[in-house]
Amino acid sequence: MADCLFCKIIDGQIPTVKKVHDDALCIGFLDINPQAPTHILFVPKRHIATLNDCTTEDRELMGHLIFAAAKVAREKGVGETGYRTVMNCNRDAGQTVFHIHLHLLAGRPLTWPPG
């Protein structure tokens, strides 16, 4: 999608602050407004605006985002201490970029319920 921030990052039109993961299906990079000491976004390389737009064909891709996040969490040393993964769907849930993405948050105690 031409006006999508994450599509532009994926296409290399906008450099990320720090890319920490890149494979055939997704990229992972540090959030520019971190909410925890470790805050990484995992973004599929195919544009899907919201979770509501996922189809049965997206099951593998969605699972891949979780596996990529778990892999990076282990690499960053937060796999054992704990981390949270979050996906927001639409404005009331806090989605501000309409290209699905998974947040990995770690590095401090996280409270429940969230925000």
DRENZA-564278 format. One record per atom (N, C-alpha, C, CB): atom name; residue number from 1; x, y negated, z negated. Coordinates in pm, 1 decimal, always signed. Glycine has a CB too. Layout:
N
VEXBA  atom  seq         X         Y         Z
VEXBA    CA  NUM         X         Y         Z
...
***
This chain:
115
VEXBA  atom  seq         X         Y         Z
VEXBA     N    1     +85.6    +118.0      +0.0
VEXBA    CA    1      +0.0      +0.0      +0.0
VEXBA     C    1     +90.0    -124.1      +0.0
VEXBA    CB    1     -97.3      +0.1    -123.8
VEXBA     N    2     +67.5    -212.9     +89.4
VEXBA    CA    2    +157.3    -325.6    +116.6
VEXBA     C    2    +176.5    -421.3      -1.1
VEXBA    CB    2    +105.5    -402.5    +233.3
VEXBA     N    3     +72.0    -446.8     -80.0
VEXBA    CA    3     +83.8    -545.9    -187.3
VEXBA     C    3    +104.9    -482.7    -325.0
VEXBA    CB    3     -40.0    -632.5    -190.4
VEXBA     N    4    +133.3    -354.1    -331.7
VEXBA    CA    4    +149.9    -283.9    -459.1
VEXBA     C    4    +293.2    -298.8    -509.7
VEXBA    CB    4    +113.6    -134.5    -444.0
VEXBA     N    5    +308.0    -348.3    -632.4
VEXBA    CA    5    +439.5    -367.3    -693.8
VEXBA     C    5    +518.0    -236.9    -697.1
VEXBA    CB    5    +424.6    -423.0    -835.5
VEXBA     N    6    +456.0    -128.8    -740.5
VEXBA    CA    6    +528.7      -2.7    -751.6
VEXBA     C    6    +563.7     +55.0    -615.3
VEXBA    CB    6    +447.0     +97.8    -830.4
VEXBA     N    7    +478.9     +36.9    -516.2
VEXBA    CA    7    +512.5     +80.8    -379.9
VEXBA     C    7    +634.9      +4.7    -328.5
VEXBA    CB    7    +391.9     +59.8    -284.1
VEXBA     N    8    +643.2    -123.1    -361.5
VEXBA    CA    8    +759.5    -203.1    -320.4
VEXBA     C    8    +886.0    -156.6    -391.1
VEXBA    CB    8    +735.3    -351.9    -349.3
VEXBA     N    9    +875.3    -118.1    -517.6
VEXBA    CA    9    +991.0     -65.1    -590.4
VEXBA     C    9   +1034.3     +66.9    -527.1
VEXBA    CB    9    +957.6     -45.3    -741.6
VEXBA     N   10    +939.3    +154.7    -499.1
VEXBA    CA   10    +969.1    +284.4    -437.8
VEXBA     C   10   +1035.7    +266.2    -302.0
VEXBA    CB   10    +840.9    +367.6    -422.8
VEXBA     N   11    +987.4    +170.9    -223.0
VEXBA    CA   11   +1042.9    +145.8     -89.4
VEXBA     C   11   +1175.3     +69.6     -92.5
VEXBA    CB   11    +943.1     +68.6      -6.6
VEXBA     N   12   +1219.8     +26.3    -211.6
VEXBA    CA   12   +1346.0     -45.3    -223.6
VEXBA     C   12   +1336.0    -193.9    -195.9
VEXBA    CB   12   +1445.1     +14.0    -131.7
VEXBA     N   13   +1213.9    -246.6    -178.1
VEXBA    CA   13   +1195.8    -389.5    -153.8
VEXBA     C   13   +1220.0    -471.4    -280.6
VEXBA    CB   13   +1055.3    -416.4    -100.2
VEXBA     N   14   +1195.4    -409.8    -396.3
VEXBA    CA   14   +1217.7    -474.2    -525.9
VEXBA     C   14   +1304.5    -379.4    -607.2
VEXBA    CB   14   +1081.2    -507.1    -600.5
VEXBA     N   15   +1423.1    -423.2    -647.1
VEXBA    CA   15   +1507.9    -334.1    -726.6
VEXBA     C   15   +1451.8    -317.7    -868.0
VEXBA    CB   15   +1652.1    -388.1    -732.6
VEXBA     N   16   +1465.1    -199.3    -922.7
VEXBA    CA   16   +1420.7    -177.2   -1060.1
VEXBA     C   16   +1530.6    -221.6   -1154.8
VEXBA    CB   16   +1383.9     -28.2   -1084.3
VEXBA     N   17   +1492.2    -247.3   -1276.9
VEXBA    CA   17   +1589.2    -285.6   -1378.5
VEXBA     C   17   +1689.5    -171.5   -1394.9
VEXBA    CB   17   +1518.8    -318.9   -1514.2
VEXBA     N   18   +1640.6     -51.4   -1416.2
VEXBA    CA   18   +1728.8     +64.0   -1434.9
VEXBA     C   18   +1652.3    +191.3   -1400.9
VEXBA    CB   18   +1783.5     +69.7   -1580.7
VEXBA     N   19   +1686.3    +253.3   -1289.8
VEXBA    CA   19   +1623.6    +379.1   -1250.6
VEXBA     C   19   +1690.1    +491.6   -1329.0
VEXBA    CB   19   +1635.3    +403.2   -1096.2
VEXBA     N   20   +1608.7    +579.1   -1389.4
VEXBA    CA   20   +1661.7    +690.6   -1468.0
VEXBA     C   20   +1623.0    +826.4   -1409.9
VEXBA    CB   20   +1612.8    +680.7   -1611.1
VEXBA     N   21   +1536.2    +826.8   -1309.4
VEXBA    CA   21   +1491.4    +951.7   -1247.9
VEXBA     C   21   +1448.2    +922.1   -1104.9
VEXBA    CB   21   +1374.7   +1016.8   -1329.4
VEXBA     N   22   +1481.7   +1013.5   -1015.3
VEXBA    CA   22   +1439.1   +1000.0    -876.1
VEXBA     C   22   +1438.7   +1138.9    -814.2
VEXBA    CB   22   +1532.6    +902.2    -796.0
VEXBA     N   23   +1323.3   +1182.2    -766.6
VEXBA    CA   23   +1314.1   +1309.1    -696.2
VEXBA     C   23   +1216.1   +1293.5    -580.4
VEXBA    CB   23   +1269.9   +1423.5    -792.1
VEXBA     N   24   +1179.8   +1401.2    -516.6
VEXBA    CA   24   +1094.4   +1394.3    -398.2
VEXBA     C   24    +954.6   +1341.4    -427.2
VEXBA    CB   24   +1083.7   +1529.9    -336.0
VEXBA     N   25    +906.8   +1358.2    -551.2
VEXBA    CA   25    +769.0   +1322.1    -583.0
VEXBA     C   25    +751.6   +1195.1    -664.4
VEXBA    CB   25    +706.5   +1432.5    -655.4
VEXBA     N   26    +853.7   +1158.7    -744.3
VEXBA    CA   26    +835.3   +1042.1    -831.8
VEXBA     C   26    +967.9    +976.1    -864.6
VEXBA    CB   26    +764.4   +1082.5    -960.9
VEXBA     N   27    +956.3    +855.2    -918.2
VEXBA    CA   27   +1072.5    +786.4    -974.4
VEXBA     C   27   +1040.3    +752.6   -1120.0
VEXBA    CB   27   +1108.6    +656.6    -891.9
VEXBA     N   28   +1145.0    +734.4   -1197.9
VEXBA    CA   28   +1130.7    +689.6   -1336.4
VEXBA     C   28   +1224.8    +572.9   -1358.2
VEXBA    CB   28   +1160.2    +805.0   -1437.5
VEXBA     N   29   +1175.9    +467.1   -1419.1
VEXBA    CA   29   +1258.8    +349.9   -1445.4
VEXBA     C   29   +1215.7    +283.0   -1574.5
VEXBA    CB   29   +1251.2    +250.7   -1328.9
VEXBA     N   30   +1308.7    +206.6   -1632.6
VEXBA    CA   30   +1280.4    +137.8   -1758.0
VEXBA     C   30   +1173.6     +31.7   -1738.2
VEXBA    CB   30   +1407.6     +74.7   -1814.6
VEXBA     N   31   +1079.7     +24.8   -1832.1
VEXBA    CA   31    +975.0     -76.7   -1829.0
VEXBA     C   31   +1037.8    -213.1   -1855.8
VEXBA    CB   31    +863.2     -45.4   -1933.2
VEXBA     N   32    +995.1    -315.1   -1782.1
VEXBA    CA   32   +1052.5    -449.0   -1801.1
VEXBA     C   32    +998.6    -517.8   -1927.0
VEXBA    CB   32   +1023.7    -536.0   -1678.9
VEXBA     N   33    +891.6    -464.0   -1985.1
VEXBA    CA   33    +834.1    -516.8   -2108.2
VEXBA     C   33    +819.1    -401.3   -2207.2
VEXBA    CB   33    +696.3    -586.8   -2081.3
VEXBA     N   34    +930.8    -349.4   -2258.4
VEXBA    CA   34    +925.0    -227.4   -2338.5
VEXBA     C   34    +846.9    -243.6   -2468.6
VEXBA    CB   34   +1064.0    -181.4   -2369.8
VEXBA     N   35    +768.4    -139.9   -2499.2
VEXBA    CA   35    +689.6    -136.4   -2621.9
VEXBA     C   35    +751.4     -43.5   -2725.7
VEXBA    CB   35    +547.1     -92.8   -2591.5
VEXBA     N   36    +865.7     +14.3   -2693.2
VEXBA    CA   36    +941.8    +101.0   -2782.7
VEXBA     C   36   +1086.7     +98.6   -2734.5
VEXBA    CB   36    +883.6    +248.5   -2785.3
VEXBA     N   37   +1181.2    +138.8   -2818.8
VEXBA    CA   37   +1321.2    +139.9   -2774.1
VEXBA     C   37   +1343.7    +219.2   -2645.2
VEXBA    CB   37   +1408.4    +196.9   -2883.1
VEXBA     N   38   +1270.9    +328.4   -2628.6
VEXBA    CA   38   +1270.4    +400.8   -2501.8
VEXBA     C   38   +1131.7    +383.5   -2441.5
VEXBA    CB   38   +1306.8    +553.7   -2520.9
VEXBA     N   39   +1124.1    +317.1   -2327.2
VEXBA    CA   39    +996.2    +297.9   -2256.9
VEXBA     C   39   +1024.9    +310.7   -2108.3
VEXBA    CB   39    +930.0    +157.6   -2290.9
VEXBA     N   40    +988.2    +425.1   -2054.1
VEXBA    CA   40   +1016.1    +457.1   -1914.3
VEXBA     C   40    +885.1    +481.5   -1841.6
VEXBA    CB   40   +1109.1    +580.6   -1902.5
VEXBA     N   41    +874.1    +429.5   -1720.0
VEXBA    CA   41    +757.8    +453.1   -1634.5
VEXBA     C   41    +792.0    +558.9   -1531.8
VEXBA    CB   41    +711.8    +322.8   -1565.1
VEXBA     N   42    +702.8    +654.6   -1514.4
VEXBA    CA   42    +715.2    +756.4   -1410.0
VEXBA     C   42    +604.6    +731.0   -1308.8
VEXBA    CB   42    +706.7    +902.5   -1469.2
VEXBA     N   43    +646.7    +704.7   -1185.5
VEXBA    CA   43    +555.7    +658.1   -1081.3
VEXBA     C   43    +561.4    +754.1    -962.8
VEXBA    CB   43    +591.5    +513.4   -1036.9
VEXBA     N   44    +446.2    +808.4    -921.8
VEXBA    CA   44    +448.8    +894.7    -803.3
VEXBA     C   44    +483.7    +813.2    -678.9
VEXBA    CB   44    +312.6    +965.6    -784.6
VEXBA     N   45    +553.1    +876.0    -586.3
VEXBA    CA   45    +592.3    +806.1    -463.8
VEXBA     C   45    +475.1    +787.2    -368.7
VEXBA    CB   45    +703.1    +881.9    -393.6
VEXBA     N   46    +368.5    +859.1    -390.5
VEXBA    CA   46    +246.6    +840.7    -310.4
VEXBA     C   46    +151.3    +750.5    -388.1
VEXBA    CB   46    +178.4    +978.8    -276.8
VEXBA     N   47     +97.5    +650.8    -321.1
VEXBA    CA   47      +8.9    +555.1    -387.5
VEXBA     C   47    -125.2    +620.2    -420.5
VEXBA    CB   47     -12.5    +430.6    -299.0
VEXBA     N   48    -158.8    +614.8    -549.2
VEXBA    CA   48    -291.6    +649.7    -600.3
VEXBA     C   48    -323.9    +538.0    -699.1
VEXBA    CB   48    -296.1    +796.9    -668.8
VEXBA     N   49    -431.0    +467.2    -678.6
VEXBA    CA   49    -459.2    +347.5    -758.6
VEXBA     C   49    -486.6    +378.6    -905.9
VEXBA    CB   49    -577.8    +274.1    -700.2
VEXBA     N   50    -576.3    +471.0    -934.9
VEXBA    CA   50    -611.2    +503.2   -1073.7
VEXBA     C   50    -628.9    +654.5   -1087.7
VEXBA    CB   50    -741.2    +428.2   -1117.6
VEXBA     N   51    -636.9    +698.9   -1210.5
VEXBA    CA   51    -664.0    +841.1   -1234.0
VEXBA     C   51    -796.1    +883.7   -1171.6
VEXBA    CB   51    -665.6    +870.8   -1383.8
VEXBA     N   52    -890.5    +791.9   -1163.7
VEXBA    CA   52   -1020.3    +822.3   -1102.2
VEXBA     C   52   -1007.2    +856.7    -953.7
VEXBA    CB   52   -1114.9    +704.0   -1119.1
VEXBA     N   53    -897.2    +815.8    -892.3
VEXBA    CA   53    -877.1    +841.0    -750.0
VEXBA     C   53    -803.8    +972.1    -722.1
VEXBA    CB   53    -800.6    +726.9    -688.9
VEXBA     N   54    -763.1   +1042.9    -825.8
VEXBA    CA   54    -695.6   +1171.2    -807.5
VEXBA     C   54    -794.5   +1275.4    -755.5
VEXBA    CB   54    -631.6   +1218.8    -940.0
VEXBA     N   55    -743.5   +1364.8    -674.9
VEXBA    CA   55    -824.7   +1474.9    -622.9
VEXBA     C   55    -760.2   +1606.8    -665.5
VEXBA    CB   55    -838.2   +1466.7    -466.5
VEXBA     N   56    -822.8   +1715.8    -632.6
VEXBA    CA   56    -765.6   +1845.6    -667.0
VEXBA     C   56    -630.0   +1865.0    -601.4
VEXBA    CB   56    -859.9   +1957.9    -625.8
VEXBA     N   57    -605.6   +1800.1    -490.0
VEXBA    CA   57    -475.6   +1809.5    -423.3
VEXBA     C   57    -364.8   +1740.7    -502.5
VEXBA    CB   57    -484.1   +1748.9    -284.5
VEXBA     N   58    -400.5   +1658.0    -600.0
VEXBA    CA   58    -302.5   +1584.5    -679.8
VEXBA     C   58    -262.5   +1657.3    -808.4
VEXBA    CB   58    -357.2   +1448.7    -714.3
VEXBA     N   59    -315.9   +1776.3    -831.6
VEXBA    CA   59    -286.5   +1848.0    -956.4
VEXBA     C   59    -137.1   +1871.9    -974.3
VEXBA    CB   59    -360.4   +1981.3    -959.3
VEXBA     N   60     -70.2   +1918.0    -871.4
VEXBA    CA   60     +73.4   +1944.9    -882.4
VEXBA     C   60    +150.8   +1816.4    -910.2
VEXBA    CB   60    +125.6   +2011.4    -753.9
VEXBA     N   61    +115.0   +1709.7    -840.7
VEXBA    CA   61    +182.0   +1581.2    -860.8
VEXBA     C   61    +164.3   +1531.8   -1004.3
VEXBA    CB   61    +128.0   +1476.9    -762.0
VEXBA     N   62     +44.1   +1542.8   -1055.7
VEXBA    CA   62     +18.1   +1495.0   -1192.0
VEXBA     C   62     +96.5   +1577.5   -1294.1
VEXBA    CB   62    -133.0   +1501.1   -1223.5
VEXBA     N   63    +101.2   +1707.4   -1276.1
VEXBA    CA   63    +181.9   +1790.9   -1364.7
VEXBA     C   63    +329.8   +1759.6   -1352.0
VEXBA    CB   63    +157.7   +1937.7   -1335.2
VEXBA     N   64    +372.0   +1726.9   -1230.5
VEXBA    CA   64    +512.7   +1694.1   -1207.1
VEXBA     C   64    +554.7   +1570.2   -1286.8
VEXBA    CB   64    +537.7   +1671.4   -1057.2
VEXBA     N   65    +466.6   +1471.3   -1297.8
VEXBA    CA   65    +498.3   +1351.2   -1375.5
VEXBA     C   65    +528.5   +1388.0   -1520.7
VEXBA    CB   65    +381.8   +1250.0   -1369.0
VEXBA     N   66    +449.8   +1479.1   -1576.3
VEXBA    CA   66    +469.6   +1520.5   -1715.5
VEXBA     C   66    +602.1   +1595.5   -1730.5
VEXBA    CB   66    +352.0   +1609.1   -1763.2
VEXBA     N   67    +631.1   +1685.7   -1638.1
VEXBA    CA   67    +756.7   +1759.3   -1645.3
VEXBA     C   67    +877.2   +1667.6   -1628.0
VEXBA    CB   67    +759.4   +1868.5   -1539.8
VEXBA     N   68    +867.2   +1568.3   -1539.6
VEXBA    CA   68    +976.4   +1472.1   -1521.3
VEXBA     C   68    +998.0   +1392.5   -1649.0
VEXBA    CB   68    +946.6   +1376.9   -1403.4
VEXBA     N   69    +889.3   +1350.8   -1714.2
VEXBA    CA   69    +900.8   +1275.3   -1838.9
VEXBA     C   69    +965.5   +1360.6   -1948.3
VEXBA    CB   69    +762.1   +1226.0   -1884.8
VEXBA     N   70    +925.6   +1486.7   -1960.1
VEXBA    CA   70    +983.4   +1574.9   -2061.7
VEXBA     C   70   +1132.2   +1597.0   -2036.6
VEXBA    CB   70    +909.7   +1709.7   -2064.0
VEXBA     N   71   +1169.8   +1611.6   -1911.0
VEXBA    CA   71   +1310.9   +1630.7   -1875.3
VEXBA     C   71   +1393.1   +1509.1   -1916.9
VEXBA    CB   71   +1325.8   +1656.0   -1723.4
VEXBA     N   72   +1345.0   +1390.6   -1883.9
VEXBA    CA   72   +1416.9   +1267.8   -1918.1
VEXBA     C   72   +1418.5   +1247.0   -2069.8
VEXBA    CB   72   +1352.3   +1146.0   -1848.0
VEXBA     N   73   +1309.5   +1280.6   -2137.6
VEXBA    CA   73   +1306.8   +1268.3   -2284.6
VEXBA     C   73   +1417.1   +1353.9   -2346.2
VEXBA    CB   73   +1168.0   +1310.5   -2341.5
VEXBA     N   74   +1433.3   +1475.5   -2297.7
VEXBA    CA   74   +1542.0   +1560.1   -2348.5
VEXBA     C   74   +1678.0   +1498.8   -2317.1
VEXBA    CB   74   +1532.8   +1701.6   -2288.5
VEXBA     N   75   +1694.9   +1449.0   -2194.9
VEXBA    CA   75   +1822.3   +1388.0   -2154.7
VEXBA     C   75   +1855.0   +1264.4   -2238.7
VEXBA    CB   75   +1818.1   +1350.2   -2006.2
VEXBA     N   76   +1752.9   +1189.2   -2276.7
VEXBA    CA   76   +1772.6   +1066.8   -2355.8
VEXBA     C   76   +1783.9   +1094.9   -2505.6
VEXBA    CB   76   +1657.9    +970.2   -2330.9
VEXBA     N   77   +1770.1   +1221.5   -2543.8
VEXBA    CA   77   +1786.1   +1258.2   -2683.8
VEXBA     C   77   +1665.0   +1233.6   -2771.5
VEXBA    CB   77   +1899.5   +1185.5   -2739.5
VEXBA     N   78   +1546.9   +1214.5   -2712.5
VEXBA    CA   78   +1426.9   +1191.6   -2792.6
VEXBA     C   78   +1329.5   +1309.0   -2785.6
VEXBA    CB   78   +1357.6   +1064.9   -2746.8
VEXBA     N   79   +1368.6   +1414.3   -2715.9
VEXBA    CA   79   +1282.2   +1530.8   -2703.3
VEXBA     C   79   +1251.8   +1596.4   -2836.6
VEXBA    CB   79   +1344.8   +1630.8   -2611.8
VEXBA     N   80   +1349.6   +1604.4   -2922.1
VEXBA    CA   80   +1331.8   +1670.5   -3052.2
VEXBA     C   80   +1269.3   +1578.7   -3156.5
VEXBA    CB   80   +1465.3   +1721.1   -3103.2
VEXBA     N   81   +1303.2   +1451.2   -3154.3
VEXBA    CA   81   +1249.5   +1358.7   -3255.5
VEXBA     C   81   +1105.1   +1320.4   -3225.5
VEXBA    CB   81   +1335.7   +1232.4   -3263.5
VEXBA     N   82   +1068.5   +1318.2   -3098.0
VEXBA    CA   82    +930.2   +1293.6   -3059.8
VEXBA     C   82    +913.8   +1177.7   -2964.0
VEXBA    CB   82    +848.5   +1268.7   -3180.9
VEXBA     N   83    +812.7   +1189.6   -2880.9
VEXBA    CA   83    +780.1   +1086.5   -2782.7
VEXBA     C   83    +632.6   +1096.1   -2749.2
VEXBA    CB   83    +867.0   +1100.8   -2654.6
VEXBA     N   84    +583.3    +992.3   -2686.2
VEXBA    CA   84    +443.2    +987.3   -2643.5
VEXBA     C   84    +439.2    +961.0   -2494.4
VEXBA    CB   84    +363.6    +878.1   -2721.3
VEXBA     N   85    +345.9   +1027.2   -2427.2
VEXBA    CA   85    +318.9    +995.2   -2287.5
VEXBA     C   85    +178.5    +936.6   -2279.9
VEXBA    CB   85    +333.2   +1121.9   -2195.4
VEXBA     N   86    +163.4    +833.9   -2197.1
VEXBA    CA   86     +36.0    +761.8   -2187.1
VEXBA     C   86     +10.0    +727.5   -2041.1
VEXBA    CB   86     +37.1    +632.7   -2274.8
VEXBA     N   87    -114.4    +745.1   -2000.1
VEXBA    CA   87    -159.0    +694.3   -1870.2
VEXBA     C   87    -284.5    +611.7   -1895.6
VEXBA    CB   87    -186.5    +811.7   -1766.9
VEXBA     N   88    -283.4    +487.9   -1851.2
VEXBA    CA   88    -398.6    +399.7   -1866.1
VEXBA     C   88    -479.9    +403.2   -1737.0
VEXBA    CB   88    -353.9    +254.0   -1900.1
VEXBA     N   89    -611.5    +400.5   -1751.1
VEXBA    CA   89    -698.6    +401.7   -1633.2
VEXBA     C   89    -793.1    +281.4   -1637.5
VEXBA    CB   89    -779.6    +534.5   -1625.7
VEXBA     N   90    -768.1    +188.2   -1550.0
VEXBA    CA   90    -846.2     +65.3   -1532.6
VEXBA     C   90    -818.4     -38.0   -1641.6
VEXBA    CB   90    -994.0     +98.0   -1530.7
VEXBA     N   91    -872.0    -156.8   -1621.0
VEXBA    CA   91    -836.4    -273.8   -1700.8
VEXBA     C   91    -864.0    -259.7   -1850.6
VEXBA    CB   91    -910.1    -391.9   -1649.3
VEXBA     N   92    -979.5    -206.7   -1888.1
VEXBA    CA   92   -1011.8    -196.2   -2030.7
VEXBA     C   92    -915.7    -105.0   -2105.6
VEXBA    CB   92   -1153.4    -145.4   -2048.2
VEXBA     N   93    -848.9     -16.5   -2035.0
VEXBA    CA   93    -750.3     +72.4   -2098.1
VEXBA     C   93    -610.2     +13.5   -2093.5
VEXBA    CB   93    -750.8    +208.9   -2030.0
VEXBA     N   94    -593.9    -100.9   -2028.3
VEXBA    CA   94    -464.4    -166.9   -2023.0
VEXBA     C   94    -387.2    -148.3   -1894.2
VEXBA    CB   94    -382.4    -119.5   -2133.3
VEXBA     N   95    -448.4     -88.2   -1792.1
VEXBA    CA   95    -378.0     -73.1   -1664.3
VEXBA     C   95    -365.8    -209.5   -1597.7
VEXBA    CB   95    -451.9     +27.4   -1570.7
VEXBA     N   96    -241.8    -250.3   -1567.9
VEXBA    CA   96    -218.8    -380.0   -1504.0
VEXBA     C   96    -163.6    -365.6   -1363.0
VEXBA    CB   96    -123.8    -463.2   -1587.5
VEXBA     N   97     -99.6    -252.4   -1333.2
VEXBA    CA   97     -54.3    -223.1   -1196.9
VEXBA     C   97    -138.1    -106.5   -1148.3
VEXBA    CB   97    +101.1    -190.1   -1190.8
VEXBA     N   98    -209.0    -127.2   -1039.7
VEXBA    CA   98    -302.5     -26.2    -991.1
VEXBA     C   98    -235.1     +69.3    -893.3
VEXBA    CB   98    -422.6     -92.7    -924.9
VEXBA     N   99    -141.4    +143.0    -950.5
VEXBA    CA   99     -69.8    +256.3    -891.0
VEXBA     C   99     -43.0    +344.1   -1012.5
VEXBA    CB   99     +66.9    +213.1    -810.5
VEXBA     N  100    -102.4    +462.3   -1018.7
VEXBA    CA  100     -91.5    +541.2   -1140.7
VEXBA     C  100     +53.9    +555.9   -1184.3
VEXBA    CB  100    -154.4    +678.8   -1120.5
VEXBA     N  101     +72.7    +560.9   -1313.5
VEXBA    CA  101    +205.5    +577.3   -1371.1
VEXBA     C  101    +192.3    +629.6   -1512.6
VEXBA    CB  101    +283.9    +444.2   -1369.0
VEXBA     N  102    +293.0    +704.1   -1553.3
VEXBA    CA  102    +298.3    +764.8   -1684.7
VEXBA     C  102    +401.4    +690.7   -1767.6
VEXBA    CB  102    +331.7    +915.6   -1675.7
VEXBA     N  103    +361.6    +646.1   -1885.5
VEXBA    CA  103    +453.4    +580.7   -1978.3
VEXBA     C  103    +514.1    +686.3   -2069.7
VEXBA    CB  103    +380.8    +470.3   -2061.1
VEXBA     N  104    +643.9    +680.4   -2089.0
VEXBA    CA  104    +713.8    +759.8   -2190.0
VEXBA     C  104    +761.8    +661.5   -2295.2
VEXBA    CB  104    +834.1    +843.3   -2128.1
VEXBA     N  105    +713.6    +677.8   -2418.3
VEXBA    CA  105    +748.0    +589.9   -2529.9
VEXBA     C  105    +814.9    +671.0   -2638.9
VEXBA    CB  105    +622.8    +517.8   -2585.0
VEXBA     N  106    +927.9    +620.7   -2690.3
VEXBA    CA  106   +1000.4    +692.3   -2795.5
VEXBA     C  106   +1099.5    +598.2   -2862.6
VEXBA    CB  106   +1073.7    +816.3   -2737.9
VEXBA     N  107   +1164.6    +650.4   -2964.7
VEXBA    CA  107   +1271.2    +575.9   -3029.9
VEXBA     C  107   +1229.0    +503.1   -3155.1
VEXBA    CB  107   +1327.9    +479.2   -2935.8
VEXBA     N  108   +1102.7    +516.6   -3193.7
VEXBA    CA  108   +1052.4    +460.4   -3318.9
VEXBA     C  108    +929.1    +540.5   -3357.2
VEXBA    CB  108   +1019.6    +306.5   -3305.3
VEXBA     N  109    +889.4    +537.3   -3485.7
VEXBA    CA  109    +765.8    +604.8   -3522.8
VEXBA     C  109    +647.6    +539.7   -3449.8
VEXBA    CB  109    +744.9    +600.3   -3676.7
VEXBA     N  110    +563.3    +620.9   -3391.5
VEXBA    CA  110    +445.5    +571.4   -3320.0
VEXBA     C  110    +321.5    +602.1   -3404.6
VEXBA    CB  110    +434.0    +636.4   -3176.9
VEXBA     N  111    +235.2    +504.4   -3419.2
VEXBA    CA  111    +118.0    +520.3   -3504.5
VEXBA     C  111      +1.5    +580.2   -3426.9
VEXBA    CB  111     +77.4    +386.0   -3564.9
VEXBA     N  112     -95.4    +628.4   -3502.7
VEXBA    CA  112    -218.7    +683.0   -3443.5
VEXBA     C  112    -334.1    +632.0   -3526.5
VEXBA    CB  112    -217.5    +841.1   -3438.5
VEXBA     N  113    -441.2    +586.3   -3470.2
VEXBA    CA  113    -463.8    +579.3   -3326.7
VEXBA     C  113    -385.7    +464.4   -3262.4
VEXBA    CB  113    -612.3    +563.6   -3298.4
VEXBA     N  114    -356.4    +478.4   -3133.3
VEXBA    CA  114    -284.1    +372.4   -3064.3
VEXBA     C  114    -371.1    +250.0   -3044.0
VEXBA    CB  114    -232.6    +421.9   -2930.8
VEXBA     N  115    -306.0    +134.9   -3023.5
VEXBA    CA  115    -359.5      +4.9   -2994.1
VEXBA     C  115    -502.2     -12.7   -2993.0
VEXBA    CB  115    -315.0     -35.3   -2875.3
***
